[in-house]
Amino acid sequence: MKAYQYNLVEEMLVDNFAGGGGASTGIELATGRIVDIAINHNRAAIQMHEKNHPYTKHFCEDVWQINPLKVTKGRPVAVVWGSPDCTHFSKAKGGTPVEKKIRGLAWVLCKWAGTVKPRVIIMENVEEFMTWGPVVPMRYKGRCVKKITRENGKTKYITAEKGEVLSEKEQIFLPDKKRSGQTFNRFVEQLKALGYEVDWKVMTACDYGAPTKRKRFFLIARRDGKPIVFPKPTHGVGKGLKPYRTAAECIDWSIQGKSIFGRKHPLKTNTMKRIARGLDKFVIKSPNPFIMQVRFDNTAQDITKPLSTITTVNKHYLVQPAISPYVMSNNTGNIPHGVNEPCPTITTGVRNYVCVPYLSQYFSGDKQSGSDIQKPMPTVTSIDHNALVAVSLSSRYGDGADGRGQPLDKPLNTVTGTNHSQLIGAHLIKYYSGEEQAQSVKAPLHTITTEPRFYLATSHICTLRNNMDGQPVTEPLTTITSHASHHAEIKTYLTKLTGNEENLGCWDEVRKMLNEYAGYDIKDNEILIMEIDKIQYFISDIAMRMLEPKELARAQGFPPDYVLQVDESYTKSDQIARIGNSVCPVMAEVLVRANLPELCPKKKIKTMEELNDVLTA
């Protein structure tokens, strides 16, 4: 086995608040060198870091207990990376209490600046970090609050008694809105007083090649006289930019979900609402046609663009709804996105969905062509033979109100620690003797018999968190948080309509769901029909599953061979927490390459295996 040889003359690379290793991975992929020191108080986080960065010196303790001069042993320091806890800055907390100690963690970077004087300091946090300011005691009806409880669904504030004096530990604090940004300005001035030039910028990971819309604040301070550089976006819409990477490339299409109907423990009403709205908006009411390639990448293609390479096997099919598919996210202020745009930010939960609609006729089982909903409706007879067809992608948060979606062809929303997104994607399913078997559209079609045994499954992402919606798989994933998985894949199964249906699967449950949660009024004897490539289908079932840690890690931008399950005791929740709390490796990589090019080889390193080969060469 090869061993790593330390160079005691080279400048050191340090990762404060190291977590599971996102920043360290980006730094190492950029430089081809190890991160010398990694610090984090969380033992579970250090375990994942140790597994993937075995040559790094790890310190599992409070960052304030570390003596920079002692741990660096006199060696010069090239870069110190810091990603202090963002929980008590994030807008996701709303008006909930904050902790002064956690909000003050960023000051440790000034300790490093004043002692070992690293050439470059890079800090990452939520964009609300710029509002960092003093806090004040929370008051209710003029009295200091010392405890907040929930009783019968209502918030109850327990306050100090008349004349009672509370210690600081007994009080609850909120940011002082009148002094917003005051402490942030002091922080910047302190770095400048220590000899650093300082600049900052809010950047979105999907603009630099990660398949997530994670948006973060980055501050760079340097004292070596060289310019601070924020690299230009490499991905997006525009001349010279590469297409956004999408959520679809992160999904393991072979994993099957479970029907949302007939479960032992029924889904919550808010979840059903989000799924219904996603189905309505993104499956039934999506307008523009798009092409899905039955190949390994399974990515959507705009029909206005040149067709991709045609092989000896026909691997293209047209999905043509009367209304284009689009995606929406539950993030505050988000608007619907087309399926040809990146997916919203990935959080710890899945929160996005997709949909498409059109009208179709059916008479006595005879195949009828569909009709664009923007054109006059076909002749109406005494019997209703017109049905509305649509497909969608949805997410779920809070009470599910205003369940908006986002387009499939855009990057996935930010990934957080909790999975809040659900995915609906195209697949082929074969069924024999009642046993369901899934087949990815990227694999060759199985043997075709005289009986039709295949049906389509469309997928989208649904995020199960407050104020989050669904999104299409053709966009970057929304932000991944550190809590339980909130991103779910929603699979809508489409069965070919023959006209002699004796078994409509779960269509009746789908109909009731659309009527109750999406504003439809579909009668008992009516059915929604979807036409794909001149073949008519109906919705026979809807399945849901939470996205796996490995899928969220891909969306966050980790190398494919990054180890998530450290040992058998390391749970999915542990893994998602590490992913949601991590820095997108690509952001650390591009910032280090831009500001320390002298440390970075021209050849890019893409996997942990390649990195190990470089380190041990």
C-alpha positions as CSV (number, residue, x, y, z in Angstrom):
1,M,0.0,0.0,0.0
2,K,1.3,3.4,-0.9
3,A,2.0,5.9,1.8
4,Y,1.7,9.7,1.8
5,Q,5.0,11.6,2.4
6,Y,4.5,14.9,4.3
7,N,6.4,18.0,3.1
8,L,7.2,20.0,6.2
9,V,8.3,23.0,4.1
10,E,5.1,23.5,2.1
11,E,2.5,26.0,3.2
12,M,-0.3,24.4,5.2
13,L,-4.0,24.0,4.2
14,V,-6.5,24.3,7.1
15,D,-10.2,23.5,7.3
16,N,-12.0,24.9,10.3
17,F,-15.6,23.6,10.9
18,A,-14.6,20.7,8.6
19,G,-17.8,18.7,8.9
20,G,-18.0,15.7,6.6
21,G,-15.4,17.1,4.2
22,G,-17.0,19.2,1.5
23,A,-14.6,22.1,1.7
24,S,-11.6,19.8,2.3
25,T,-12.5,17.7,-0.7
26,G,-12.7,20.8,-2.9
27,I,-9.4,22.1,-1.7
28,E,-7.7,18.8,-2.3
29,L,-9.2,18.3,-5.7
30,A,-8.0,21.8,-6.6
31,T,-4.4,21.5,-5.2
32,G,-3.7,17.7,-5.4
33,R,-2.5,18.0,-1.8
34,I,-3.9,17.0,1.5
35,V,-5.7,19.4,3.9
36,D,-3.2,19.3,6.7
37,I,-5.6,20.2,9.6
38,A,-9.3,19.6,10.0
39,I,-11.3,20.8,13.0
40,N,-14.8,20.0,14.2
41,H,-16.5,19.4,17.5
42,N,-18.8,16.7,16.1
43,R,-17.4,13.2,16.4
44,A,-19.7,11.8,13.7
45,A,-18.6,14.5,11.3
46,I,-14.9,13.8,12.0
47,Q,-15.6,10.1,11.4
48,M,-16.7,10.7,7.8
49,H,-13.8,13.2,7.3
50,E,-11.3,10.7,8.6
51,K,-12.7,7.9,6.3
52,N,-12.2,10.1,3.2
53,H,-9.2,12.1,4.2
54,P,-7.0,9.7,6.1
55,Y,-3.7,11.7,5.8
56,T,-5.2,14.8,7.5
57,K,-4.6,15.6,11.1
58,H,-8.0,15.7,12.8
59,F,-9.0,17.7,15.9
60,C,-12.4,16.8,17.4
61,E,-12.9,19.7,19.7
62,D,-14.3,23.2,20.0
63,V,-12.6,25.5,17.5
64,W,-12.0,28.0,20.2
65,Q,-9.9,25.5,22.1
66,I,-7.4,25.1,19.2
67,N,-4.2,27.1,19.5
68,P,-3.2,27.9,15.9
69,L,0.4,28.5,16.7
70,K,0.6,25.1,18.5
71,V,-1.1,23.0,15.8
72,T,0.7,24.5,12.8
73,K,4.1,24.2,14.6
74,G,5.6,27.2,13.0
75,R,4.8,26.2,9.4
76,P,3.4,28.9,7.0
77,V,-0.3,28.7,6.2
78,A,-1.5,29.2,2.6
79,V,-5.3,29.1,3.3
80,V,-7.7,28.7,6.2
81,W,-11.2,27.8,5.2
82,G,-14.0,28.5,7.6
83,S,-17.7,27.5,7.4
84,P,-19.1,28.4,10.8
85,D,-22.6,27.1,11.8
86,C,-25.2,29.0,9.7
87,T,-28.2,27.8,11.6
88,H,-28.7,31.0,13.6
89,F,-28.4,33.2,10.6
90,S,-30.5,31.3,8.1
91,K,-33.8,32.8,7.1
92,A,-35.2,29.3,7.5
93,K,-35.4,30.0,11.3
94,G,-37.8,32.8,10.6
95,G,-38.5,34.6,13.9
96,T,-37.3,31.8,16.2
97,P,-34.7,32.4,18.9
98,V,-31.0,32.4,18.2
99,E,-27.9,31.6,20.2
100,K,-25.2,34.3,20.7
101,K,-22.4,31.7,21.0
102,I,-23.2,30.1,17.7
103,R,-23.6,33.5,15.9
104,G,-20.2,34.5,17.2
105,L,-18.2,31.5,15.8
106,A,-16.9,33.4,12.8
107,W,-14.6,35.4,15.1
108,V,-12.4,32.4,15.4
109,L,-11.1,33.3,11.9
110,C,-9.8,36.6,13.3
111,K,-7.9,34.5,15.9
112,W,-6.2,32.6,13.1
113,A,-5.5,35.8,11.2
114,G,-3.9,37.4,14.2
115,T,-1.7,34.5,15.2
116,V,-0.5,32.5,12.2
117,K,-1.4,35.1,9.5
118,P,-2.5,32.8,6.7
119,R,-2.1,34.2,3.2
120,V,-5.7,33.6,2.3
121,I,-8.8,33.2,4.4
122,I,-12.1,32.0,2.8
123,M,-15.4,31.9,4.7
124,E,-18.7,30.3,3.6
125,N,-22.1,30.9,5.1
126,V,-25.7,31.7,4.2
127,E,-26.3,35.1,2.6
128,E,-28.0,36.3,5.7
129,F,-24.6,36.3,7.4
130,M,-24.3,39.9,6.1
131,T,-27.1,40.9,8.6
132,W,-25.0,39.7,11.6
133,G,-25.7,42.1,14.4
134,P,-26.4,42.3,18.1
135,V,-29.2,40.3,19.8
136,V,-31.8,41.5,22.3
137,P,-33.9,39.6,24.9
138,M,-37.2,38.3,23.5
139,R,-40.2,39.9,25.0
140,Y,-43.9,39.0,25.2
141,K,-46.4,41.5,26.5
142,G,-43.5,43.6,27.8
143,R,-41.8,40.8,29.7
144,C,-38.7,38.8,29.0
145,V,-39.4,35.3,27.6
146,K,-37.7,32.4,29.4
147,K,-39.4,29.5,27.7
148,I,-41.5,28.7,24.6
149,T,-43.8,25.7,24.5
150,R,-46.5,24.3,22.2
151,E,-49.9,23.3,23.6
152,N,-52.8,22.1,21.5
153,G,-51.1,23.4,18.4
154,K,-50.6,26.9,19.8
155,T,-47.4,28.6,20.9
156,K,-47.2,29.6,24.6
157,Y,-44.7,32.0,26.0
158,I,-43.6,31.6,29.6
159,T,-42.3,35.0,30.8
160,A,-40.5,36.3,33.8
161,E,-42.7,37.1,36.8
162,K,-43.1,40.7,38.0
163,G,-39.8,41.7,39.6
164,E,-38.0,38.5,38.5
165,V,-34.5,39.1,37.2
166,L,-33.3,36.5,34.6
167,S,-29.6,35.6,34.0
168,E,-28.3,35.6,30.5
169,K,-28.6,31.8,30.3
170,E,-32.3,32.0,31.3
171,Q,-33.2,34.5,28.6
172,I,-34.1,33.9,24.9
173,F,-32.6,36.2,22.3
174,L,-33.6,37.5,18.9
175,P,-31.6,39.5,16.4
176,D,-31.9,43.3,16.9
177,K,-33.4,44.4,13.5
178,K,-32.4,48.0,14.2
179,R,-28.7,47.1,14.3
180,S,-28.7,44.5,11.5
181,G,-25.3,44.1,9.9
182,Q,-23.5,46.0,12.7
183,T,-21.4,43.0,13.9
184,F,-20.7,41.9,10.3
185,N,-19.1,45.3,9.6
186,R,-17.0,45.0,12.8
187,F,-15.9,41.6,11.7
188,V,-14.7,42.9,8.3
189,E,-13.0,45.9,9.9
190,Q,-11.1,43.6,12.3
191,L,-9.7,41.5,9.4
192,K,-8.6,44.8,7.7
193,A,-6.9,45.9,10.9
194,L,-5.0,42.7,10.9
195,G,-3.6,43.5,7.4
196,Y,-6.1,41.8,5.1
197,E,-7.9,43.0,2.0
198,V,-11.5,41.8,2.2
199,D,-14.3,41.2,-0.3
200,W,-17.4,39.0,-0.5
201,K,-20.0,37.7,-2.9
202,V,-23.1,35.5,-3.0
203,M,-22.6,32.6,-5.4
204,T,-24.8,29.8,-6.6
205,A,-23.3,26.3,-7.0
206,C,-25.1,25.4,-10.2
207,D,-23.4,28.3,-11.9
208,Y,-20.0,26.5,-11.4
209,G,-20.9,22.9,-12.3
210,A,-22.7,21.5,-9.3
211,P,-26.2,20.0,-9.9
212,T,-27.7,22.0,-7.0
213,K,-29.0,25.5,-6.7
214,R,-27.4,26.0,-3.3
215,K,-26.7,29.7,-2.9
216,R,-24.1,30.8,-0.3
217,F,-22.2,33.9,0.8
218,F,-18.4,33.7,0.3
219,L,-15.9,36.1,1.9
220,I,-12.2,36.2,0.9
221,A,-9.5,37.9,2.9
222,R,-5.9,38.0,1.8
223,R,-2.7,39.7,3.0
224,D,-0.2,38.8,0.3
225,G,-0.9,41.8,-2.0
226,K,-2.4,39.7,-4.7
227,P,-6.0,40.4,-6.0
228,I,-9.1,38.7,-4.6
229,V,-10.7,36.8,-7.4
230,F,-14.3,35.5,-7.7
231,P,-14.4,33.2,-10.7
232,K,-16.9,33.8,-13.5
233,P,-19.8,31.3,-13.9
234,T,-19.0,28.4,-16.2
235,H,-22.6,27.0,-16.4
236,G,-25.9,28.6,-17.3
237,V,-27.8,30.1,-20.2
238,G,-25.7,32.3,-22.5
239,K,-22.8,32.4,-24.9
240,G,-19.8,30.3,-23.8
241,L,-21.6,28.7,-20.8
242,K,-22.1,25.0,-20.4
243,P,-25.6,23.7,-19.7
244,Y,-26.6,23.4,-16.1
245,R,-26.1,20.0,-14.6
246,T,-29.4,18.5,-13.5
247,A,-31.0,16.5,-10.8
248,A,-31.7,13.7,-13.2
249,E,-28.0,12.7,-13.4
250,C,-28.0,12.3,-9.7
251,I,-31.0,10.0,-9.5
252,D,-30.6,6.2,-9.2
253,W,-33.5,5.2,-11.5
254,S,-33.3,1.6,-10.6
255,I,-34.6,2.3,-7.0
256,Q,-38.4,1.8,-6.9
257,G,-40.8,3.7,-4.8
258,K,-43.9,2.6,-2.9
259,S,-47.5,3.5,-4.0
260,I,-48.9,6.5,-2.1
261,F,-52.2,4.7,-1.9
262,G,-53.1,1.8,0.4
263,R,-50.2,2.4,2.8
264,K,-50.3,1.0,6.4
265,H,-49.6,4.6,7.6
266,P,-51.3,7.0,5.1
267,L,-49.3,10.0,3.9
268,K,-50.1,13.3,5.6
269,T,-52.7,15.5,4.0
270,N,-50.2,18.2,3.2
271,T,-48.0,15.7,1.4
272,M,-51.0,14.5,-0.6
273,K,-51.8,18.1,-1.5
274,R,-48.3,18.7,-2.8
275,I,-48.3,15.6,-4.9
276,A,-51.7,16.5,-6.3
277,R,-50.7,20.0,-7.2
278,G,-47.5,18.7,-8.7
279,L,-49.4,16.2,-10.8
280,D,-51.8,19.0,-11.9
281,K,-49.2,21.6,-12.7
282,F,-46.4,19.7,-14.1
283,V,-47.8,16.5,-15.6
284,I,-51.2,17.7,-16.7
285,K,-50.5,21.3,-17.5
286,S,-47.1,21.4,-19.0
287,P,-47.0,22.9,-22.5
288,N,-43.8,22.6,-24.6
289,P,-42.8,19.3,-26.1
290,F,-39.5,17.8,-25.0
291,I,-37.4,14.8,-26.0
292,M,-36.2,12.2,-23.6
293,Q,-33.3,10.0,-24.6
294,V,-33.4,6.4,-23.6
295,R,-29.7,6.4,-22.9
296,F,-27.4,6.5,-19.9
297,D,-27.8,10.2,-19.3
298,N,-31.6,10.2,-19.4
299,T,-31.6,14.0,-20.0
300,A,-34.3,16.0,-21.6
301,Q,-33.6,17.7,-25.0
302,D,-35.2,20.8,-26.4
303,I,-37.0,20.0,-29.7
304,T,-35.7,23.3,-31.1
305,K,-32.1,22.1,-30.7
306,P,-30.3,19.6,-33.0
307,L,-31.1,16.0,-32.3
308,S,-28.4,14.1,-30.4
309,T,-26.5,11.4,-32.2
310,I,-28.7,8.7,-33.6
311,T,-27.5,5.1,-33.1
312,T,-28.6,1.9,-34.7
313,V,-31.2,1.5,-32.0
314,N,-34.0,4.1,-31.8
315,K,-33.4,5.7,-28.4
316,H,-35.5,8.9,-28.8
317,Y,-39.1,9.4,-28.0
318,L,-41.2,12.5,-28.1
319,V,-43.2,13.7,-25.1
320,Q,-45.6,16.3,-26.4
321,P,-48.1,17.8,-24.0
322,A,-50.4,20.6,-25.0
323,I,-48.9,22.7,-22.3
324,S,-45.1,22.7,-21.4
325,P,-43.9,21.0,-18.3
326,Y,-42.5,23.3,-15.6
327,V,-41.1,23.1,-12.1
328,M,-41.7,25.1,-8.9
329,S,-39.9,25.3,-5.6
330,N,-41.3,26.0,-2.1
331,N,-38.6,28.5,-1.4
332,T,-40.1,32.0,-0.6
333,G,-40.5,34.1,-3.7
334,N,-39.8,31.3,-6.2
335,I,-41.7,31.4,-9.5
336,P,-42.4,28.5,-11.8
337,H,-39.5,27.3,-14.0
338,G,-39.5,25.6,-17.3
339,V,-38.3,22.0,-17.6
340,N,-35.3,23.3,-19.6
341,E,-33.9,25.2,-16.6
342,P,-31.8,24.2,-13.7
343,C,-33.3,22.6,-10.6
344,P,-33.8,24.8,-7.5
345,T,-31.5,24.6,-4.5
346,I,-31.2,21.3,-2.7
347,T,-32.0,21.2,1.0
348,T,-32.2,18.4,3.5
349,G,-35.6,17.7,2.2
350,V,-37.2,17.2,-1.3
351,R,-39.3,20.1,-2.4
352,N,-39.9,20.2,-6.1
353,Y,-42.3,18.9,-8.7
354,V,-43.1,18.9,-12.5
355,C,-46.3,18.8,-14.7
356,V,-47.8,18.8,-18.3
357,P,-51.5,18.9,-19.7
358,Y,-53.5,18.4,-22.9
359,L,-56.9,17.2,-24.2
360,S,-57.5,13.8,-25.7
361,Q,-60.5,12.0,-27.1
362,Y,-61.5,8.4,-26.5
363,F,-64.3,6.5,-28.3
364,S,-65.0,2.8,-27.7
365,G,-61.4,2.0,-27.3
366,D,-60.4,3.4,-30.7
367,K,-57.2,5.4,-30.6
368,Q,-57.8,9.1,-31.0
369,S,-55.3,11.9,-31.4
370,G,-54.8,14.5,-28.7
371,S,-55.7,18.2,-29.0
372,D,-53.7,21.2,-28.0
373,I,-55.5,23.0,-25.2
374,Q,-54.7,26.3,-26.9
375,K,-56.7,25.2,-29.9
376,P,-60.5,24.9,-30.3
377,M,-61.9,21.8,-28.6
378,P,-63.0,18.9,-30.8
379,T,-66.7,18.3,-31.5
380,V,-68.6,17.7,-28.3
381,T,-71.1,14.9,-28.5
382,S,-73.9,13.8,-26.1
383,I,-71.3,11.7,-24.3
384,D,-68.2,13.3,-22.9
385,H,-65.2,11.9,-24.9
386,N,-62.7,14.6,-24.0
387,A,-60.2,14.2,-21.2
388,L,-57.5,16.5,-19.8
389,V,-54.0,15.0,-19.7
390,A,-51.1,16.5,-17.7
391,V,-47.9,15.6,-15.8
392,S,-46.1,17.4,-13.0
393,L,-43.3,17.6,-10.4
394,S,-44.1,18.7,-6.9
395,S,-42.5,19.4,-3.5
396,R,-43.9,19.5,0.0
397,Y,-43.4,21.9,2.9
398,G,-45.4,23.1,5.9
399,D,-49.1,23.2,5.2
400,G,-48.5,22.6,1.5
401,A,-50.1,25.9,0.6
402,D,-49.3,27.3,-2.8
403,G,-47.6,24.2,-4.1
404,R,-45.5,25.5,-6.9
405,G,-43.2,23.6,-9.1
406,Q,-40.2,24.1,-11.4
407,P,-39.1,22.9,-14.9
408,L,-37.4,19.5,-15.4
409,D,-34.5,20.8,-17.5
410,K,-33.2,23.2,-14.9
411,P,-30.7,22.6,-12.0
412,L,-32.1,21.0,-8.9
413,N,-32.8,23.3,-5.9
414,T,-30.4,23.6,-3.0
415,V,-29.8,20.4,-1.1
416,T,-30.3,20.7,2.7
417,G,-29.9,18.2,5.5
418,T,-33.5,17.2,5.3
419,N,-34.9,15.6,2.1
420,H,-37.7,17.8,0.8
421,S,-37.9,17.0,-2.9
422,Q,-39.7,14.4,-4.9
423,L,-38.8,13.2,-8.4
424,I,-41.0,12.1,-11.3
425,G,-39.1,10.7,-14.2
426,A,-39.6,8.5,-17.3
427,H,-39.0,4.8,-16.9
428,L,-40.3,1.6,-18.4
429,I,-42.0,-1.0,-16.2
430,K,-42.6,-4.6,-17.1
431,Y,-45.1,-6.7,-15.3
432,Y,-45.6,-10.4,-15.3
433,S,-47.8,-12.5,-13.0
434,G,-48.4,-9.5,-10.8
435,E,-44.8,-9.0,-10.1
436,E,-43.6,-5.4,-10.9
437,Q,-40.2,-5.0,-12.3
438,A,-38.6,-1.7,-13.2
439,Q,-36.3,-1.0,-16.1
440,S,-34.4,2.3,-16.6
441,V,-35.1,4.0,-19.9
442,K,-31.3,4.1,-20.3
443,A,-31.2,0.3,-20.6
444,P,-32.1,-1.8,-23.7
445,L,-35.7,-2.8,-23.8
446,H,-36.4,-6.3,-22.5
447,T,-37.9,-9.0,-24.7
448,I,-41.2,-8.0,-26.2
449,T,-43.9,-10.6,-26.1
450,T,-47.3,-10.8,-27.8
451,E,-48.9,-9.2,-24.8
452,P,-48.2,-5.5,-23.8
453,R,-46.3,-5.7,-20.6
454,F,-44.6,-2.3,-20.4
455,Y,-45.8,1.0,-19.0
456,L,-44.2,4.4,-18.6
457,A,-43.3,6.0,-15.3
458,T,-42.6,9.8,-15.1
459,S,-40.6,11.2,-12.2
460,H,-40.2,14.6,-10.4
461,I,-38.8,15.8,-7.2
462,C,-40.9,16.9,-4.2
463,T,-39.5,18.7,-1.2
464,L,-41.2,18.1,2.1
465,R,-40.5,21.3,4.0
466,N,-42.2,24.6,4.8
467,N,-42.7,26.9,1.8
468,M,-41.1,24.5,-0.6
469,D,-42.5,23.2,-3.9
470,G,-41.6,20.5,-6.4
471,Q,-39.2,20.7,-9.3
472,P,-38.4,18.8,-12.5
473,V,-35.5,16.4,-12.7
474,T,-34.0,18.4,-15.6
475,E,-33.0,21.2,-13.2
476,P,-30.4,21.4,-10.4
477,L,-31.6,20.1,-7.0
478,T,-32.6,22.6,-4.4
479,T,-30.6,23.1,-1.3
480,I,-29.9,20.1,0.9
481,T,-30.1,20.7,4.6
482,S,-28.7,18.8,7.5
483,H,-31.9,17.3,8.9
484,A,-33.8,14.2,7.9
485,S,-34.3,13.7,4.2
486,H,-36.9,16.1,2.8
487,H,-36.4,15.3,-0.9
488,A,-38.6,12.6,-2.4
489,E,-38.9,11.1,-5.8
490,I,-42.5,11.0,-7.1
491,K,-43.1,8.4,-9.8
492,T,-46.3,8.6,-11.9
493,Y,-47.1,5.4,-13.6
494,L,-48.8,5.7,-17.0
495,T,-50.5,2.6,-18.4
496,K,-51.4,2.3,-22.1
497,L,-55.1,2.8,-22.8
498,T,-56.6,0.0,-24.8
499,G,-60.3,0.9,-24.6
500,N,-61.2,-2.4,-22.9
501,E,-59.9,-1.6,-19.4
502,E,-61.1,-3.9,-16.7
503,N,-58.5,-2.8,-14.2
504,L,-57.6,0.9,-14.0
505,G,-55.1,0.3,-11.1
506,C,-55.2,3.2,-8.7
507,W,-56.9,5.6,-11.1
508,D,-59.9,6.1,-8.8
509,E,-57.6,7.1,-5.9
510,V,-55.8,9.5,-8.3
511,R,-59.1,11.0,-9.4
512,K,-60.2,11.6,-5.9
513,M,-56.9,13.1,-5.0
514,L,-57.0,15.5,-7.9
515,N,-60.6,16.5,-7.1
516,E,-59.9,17.1,-3.4
517,Y,-56.5,18.8,-3.6
518,A,-56.1,20.2,-7.1
519,G,-59.5,21.7,-7.8
520,Y,-60.7,19.1,-10.3
521,D,-64.2,17.8,-10.8
522,I,-63.7,14.5,-12.5
523,K,-66.7,12.2,-12.4
524,D,-66.7,8.6,-11.4
525,N,-67.0,7.5,-15.0
526,E,-64.4,9.9,-16.4
527,I,-60.7,9.4,-16.9
528,L,-57.8,11.7,-17.7
529,I,-55.9,10.6,-20.8
530,M,-52.3,11.5,-21.7
531,E,-50.9,11.0,-25.2
532,I,-47.2,10.4,-25.7
533,D,-45.9,9.8,-29.2
534,K,-49.5,9.2,-30.4
535,I,-50.1,6.5,-27.8
536,Q,-52.7,7.2,-25.1
537,Y,-52.1,6.5,-21.4
538,F,-53.9,7.0,-18.1
539,I,-52.4,7.4,-14.7
540,S,-52.6,4.0,-13.0
541,D,-50.5,4.7,-9.9
542,I,-48.2,7.2,-8.1
543,A,-45.3,6.1,-6.0
544,M,-43.0,8.0,-3.7
545,R,-39.6,7.4,-2.1
546,M,-37.2,9.7,-0.3
547,L,-33.9,10.4,-2.1
548,E,-31.0,8.3,-0.8
549,P,-27.9,9.9,0.7
550,K,-25.8,8.9,-2.3
551,E,-28.2,10.7,-4.6
552,L,-28.1,13.9,-2.4
553,A,-24.3,13.7,-2.3
554,R,-24.1,13.6,-6.1
555,A,-26.4,16.6,-6.2
556,Q,-24.2,18.4,-3.7
557,G,-21.2,17.8,-6.0
558,F,-19.2,15.2,-4.1
559,P,-17.1,12.8,-6.1
560,P,-18.9,9.5,-7.0
561,D,-16.6,7.4,-4.8
562,Y,-16.9,9.6,-1.7
563,V,-17.6,7.3,1.3
564,L,-20.9,8.1,3.1
565,Q,-21.5,5.1,5.3
566,V,-18.5,5.1,7.6
567,D,-19.5,1.9,9.3
568,E,-22.7,-0.2,10.0
569,S,-23.7,2.2,12.8
570,Y,-23.6,5.2,10.6
571,T,-27.3,5.9,9.7
572,K,-28.9,7.6,6.8
573,S,-29.7,10.5,9.0
574,D,-26.0,10.8,9.9
575,Q,-25.1,10.8,6.3
576,I,-27.7,13.3,5.3
577,A,-26.7,15.6,8.1
578,R,-23.1,15.6,6.9
579,I,-24.2,16.3,3.3
580,G,-26.6,19.1,4.3
581,N,-24.0,20.8,6.5
582,S,-21.3,20.5,3.9
583,V,-19.8,23.0,1.5
584,C,-20.3,22.1,-2.1
585,P,-16.9,20.8,-3.1
586,V,-17.0,22.5,-6.4
587,M,-17.2,25.9,-4.7
588,A,-14.1,25.3,-2.6
589,E,-12.3,24.0,-5.7
590,V,-13.1,27.0,-8.0
591,L,-12.3,29.6,-5.3
592,V,-9.0,28.0,-4.3
593,R,-8.0,27.6,-8.0
594,A,-8.9,31.3,-8.7
595,N,-7.0,32.7,-5.7
596,L,-4.1,30.2,-5.3
597,P,-3.4,29.1,-8.8
598,E,0.3,28.6,-7.9
599,L,-0.7,25.6,-5.7
600,C,-3.1,24.0,-8.3
601,P,-2.1,21.7,-11.1
602,K,-3.7,22.3,-14.5
603,K,-5.0,18.7,-14.8
604,K,-8.3,18.4,-12.9
605,I,-8.8,15.6,-10.4
606,K,-12.4,14.2,-10.4
607,T,-12.5,11.3,-7.9
608,M,-11.1,10.4,-4.6
609,E,-9.3,7.5,-6.2
610,E,-7.5,9.9,-8.6
611,L,-6.7,12.2,-5.7
612,N,-5.1,9.3,-3.7
613,D,-3.0,8.3,-6.7
614,V,-1.7,11.9,-6.9
615,L,-1.0,12.1,-3.2
616,T,0.9,8.8,-3.1
617,A,2.7,9.1,-6.4
